Amino acid sequence: MKIECPHCRGEIPSGDINIQTCIAKCARCSAVFGFAEQVPGSQAPYRKPQVDMPAKFSVTQDGSDLLLVYRWFSLGLFALLFFCVFWDGFLVFWYAMAFSKKAPLLMVLFPLGHLGVGVFLTYVTAAGFVNRTFVRAGTDRLSIRHLPLPWPGQREISRTEIEQLFCSEKIGRTRNGSSTASYQVEALLRGGKRVKLVSGLDKPEQALFIEQKIESYLGIADRPVAGEM
Ligand SMILES: [Zn+2]
């Protein structure tokens, strides 16, 4: 069985194919896609298998809009919360000392970098606990919002601009050299521009689920994009 990347037409080595989930990834263009339609015996060209709704997702109909909500919460956040409590607690203790004893200016200035890190991490942790991503597909536009805590990555795209949606894999490296994979959904606009819609998903199924829901709602036919890369 030979699997071909629908985006760049590259051949996918067997190591990048997951038979259980029917999801493959392309090392050449980092696309992530379902390949059930390429399996001999299946019909309907370019029709992806419908991915089951992953945990943390909900899909509702809001008026004439399709609303897809993704909750950020994960158990890993508790480790981050634990760290924040210690980090911030130490800073509170430090500054309480510095201000009560009329300490030298250096004692106030020295931990400013630590204070910045503390504020940043605390914000990220709080957002992880309370935030959700709202993907709203209307008849004429697609919008992405992260609420309630402000977060970069809000999007508003006109339906007519969207040529295609696709999923890709992003490989990151941690400090100890091991690699982490996250998945994102991107839109390919008319004119060839790529816009990131949702990123930081930890499973390919989540990205494919978003892609399929929006594509079927907006009536975007999923077909290969020639010369995309
Ligand atoms: Zn490819």
Boltz pocket constraint, residues with backbone or C-beta under 6 A from the ligand:
constraints:
  - pocket:
      binder: B
      contacts: [[A, 5], [A, 6], [A, 7], [A, 8], [A, 9], [A, 10], [A, 26], [A, 27], [A, 28], [A, 29], [A, 30], [A, 31]]
      max_distance: 6.0
